[in-house]
């Protein structure tokens, strides 16, 4: 095997370089646009899991999701809304069954209930009222050209959830 001169001896790397796997560059995610689903799904799952792990899930009465930039502009068409719902349910881009995502989101839409942080059968899940079309706000003309998300929870009582 011939090693290019700029790499020096086999195994040597120039200063400031690192090995990058194809798995670092391309992420697994549901479509139609994984660039608009992986981030929102992971962020939603992290938010939901943090509420559960911090012992705050029982105090949550409502969740509001706001999507800005291209996420807000193309939320339904590129799958960001569905990804946010799936993430709040505790789904991950790498493990969610792509063939089941539509029925999962439709179930939340039809029942108006969301098992925060896990399936309804999960011992750690907290079921809350959730209106997919009103509790996920798409800021289509927000003036920002970058992807941004905001996750807010409202407490069941006057005691703030922070």
ABEGO torsion letter per residue (X at the ends): XBBBAAAEBBGBBBBGBBBBBAAAABBBBBOABAAAAAAAAAAAAAAAAAAAAAGAAAABABBBBBBBEAAAAAAAAAGAAAAAAAAAAGBBAAABBAAAAAAAAAAAAAAGBBBBGEBAABAABBBBBBBAAAABBBBABAGBABBBBBBBBBBABABBBX
